[in-house]
Amino acid sequence: MKTMQMLISMVAGSTSAAYAAVGTHNDGAGVLTYFFIGFFALIIVSQLVPAMILFFSLVRGVFSRREKISEKVD
């Protein structure tokens, strides 16, 4: 009976180590990694808005007709 108790305690003790070892191999990224990437994506997108405004105003300035400015000389 004593060997049976020792065997049960050994099996019960080894299962906790096996369950603890399951999560050690982590292939995926954590939540903070996604926040970090999202933060820099937000910075890039927020800088695209003024860049697009400048680009479209440049294109409009290049392809628009120029008005003739006539100065009156007295």
C-alpha positions as a Markdown table, in Angstrom:
| # | Residue | x | y | z |
|---|---|---|---|---|
| 1 | Met | 0.0 | 0.0 | 0.0 |
| 2 | Lys | 2.9 | 2.3 | 0.7 |
| 3 | Thr | 4.2 | 1.9 | -2.8 |
| 4 | Met | 0.8 | 2.7 | -4.3 |
| 5 | Gln | 0.6 | 6.0 | -2.3 |
| 6 | Met | 4.1 | 6.9 | -3.4 |
| 7 | Leu | 3.3 | 6.1 | -7.0 |
| 8 | Ile | 0.1 | 8.2 | -6.9 |
| 9 | Ser | 2.0 | 11.1 | -5.3 |
| 10 | Met | 4.7 | 10.8 | -8.0 |
| 11 | Val | 2.2 | 10.8 | -10.8 |
| 12 | Ala | 0.3 | 13.7 | -9.3 |
| 13 | Gly | 3.5 | 15.7 | -8.9 |
| 14 | Ser | 4.7 | 15.1 | -12.4 |
| 15 | Thr | 1.4 | 16.2 | -14.0 |
| 16 | Ser | 1.7 | 19.7 | -12.6 |
| 17 | Ala | 5.2 | 20.1 | -14.2 |
| 18 | Ala | 3.8 | 18.8 | -17.5 |
| 19 | Tyr | 1.0 | 21.3 | -17.5 |
| 20 | Ala | 3.4 | 24.1 | -16.6 |
| 21 | Ala | 5.6 | 23.2 | -19.5 |
| 22 | Val | 2.8 | 23.4 | -22.1 |
| 23 | Gly | 2.8 | 27.2 | -22.4 |
| 24 | Thr | 6.6 | 27.7 | -22.6 |
| 25 | His | 6.7 | 27.6 | -26.4 |
| 26 | Asn | 5.0 | 30.8 | -27.5 |
| 27 | Asp | 5.0 | 31.5 | -31.2 |
| 28 | Gly | 2.4 | 34.3 | -31.2 |
| 29 | Ala | 3.0 | 37.9 | -30.3 |
| 30 | Gly | 1.7 | 39.4 | -27.1 |
| 31 | Val | -0.9 | 42.2 | -26.7 |
| 32 | Leu | 1.8 | 44.8 | -26.0 |
| 33 | Thr | 3.4 | 43.9 | -29.4 |
| 34 | Tyr | 0.2 | 44.7 | -31.2 |
| 35 | Phe | -0.2 | 47.9 | -29.3 |
| 36 | Phe | 3.3 | 48.9 | -30.2 |
| 37 | Ile | 2.7 | 48.1 | -33.9 |
| 38 | Gly | -0.7 | 49.9 | -33.8 |
| 39 | Phe | 0.8 | 53.0 | -32.2 |
| 40 | Phe | 3.4 | 53.4 | -35.0 |
| 41 | Ala | 0.8 | 52.6 | -37.7 |
| 42 | Leu | -1.3 | 55.4 | -36.2 |
| 43 | Ile | 1.6 | 57.8 | -36.4 |
| 44 | Ile | 2.2 | 56.9 | -40.1 |
| 45 | Val | -1.4 | 57.3 | -41.0 |
| 46 | Ser | -1.7 | 60.6 | -39.2 |
| 47 | Gln | 1.3 | 61.9 | -41.2 |
| 48 | Leu | -0.3 | 60.7 | -44.5 |
| 49 | Val | -3.2 | 63.2 | -44.2 |
| 50 | Pro | -1.1 | 66.3 | -44.4 |
| 51 | Ala | 1.1 | 64.7 | -47.1 |
| 52 | Met | -2.0 | 64.0 | -49.3 |
| 53 | Ile | -3.2 | 67.6 | -48.8 |
| 54 | Leu | 0.2 | 68.9 | -49.9 |
| 55 | Phe | 0.3 | 66.5 | -52.9 |
| 56 | Phe | -3.1 | 67.4 | -54.2 |
| 57 | Ser | -2.5 | 71.1 | -53.8 |
| 58 | Leu | 0.7 | 70.7 | -55.7 |
| 59 | Val | -1.0 | 68.8 | -58.5 |
| 60 | Arg | -3.8 | 71.4 | -58.6 |
| 61 | Gly | -1.2 | 74.2 | -58.8 |
| 62 | Val | 0.7 | 72.5 | -61.6 |
| 63 | Phe | -2.3 | 71.8 | -63.8 |
| 64 | Ser | -4.4 | 74.9 | -63.1 |
| 65 | Arg | -4.4 | 77.9 | -65.4 |
| 66 | Arg | -2.5 | 80.9 | -64.4 |
| 67 | Glu | -4.3 | 84.1 | -64.1 |
| 68 | Lys | -2.7 | 87.1 | -65.8 |
| 69 | Ile | -2.0 | 89.8 | -63.4 |
| 70 | Ser | -2.0 | 93.1 | -65.0 |
| 71 | Glu | -0.5 | 95.9 | -63.1 |
| 72 | Lys | -1.5 | 99.4 | -63.9 |
| 73 | Val | 1.5 | 101.7 | -64.3 |
| 74 | Asp | 0.7 | 105.3 | -63.7 |
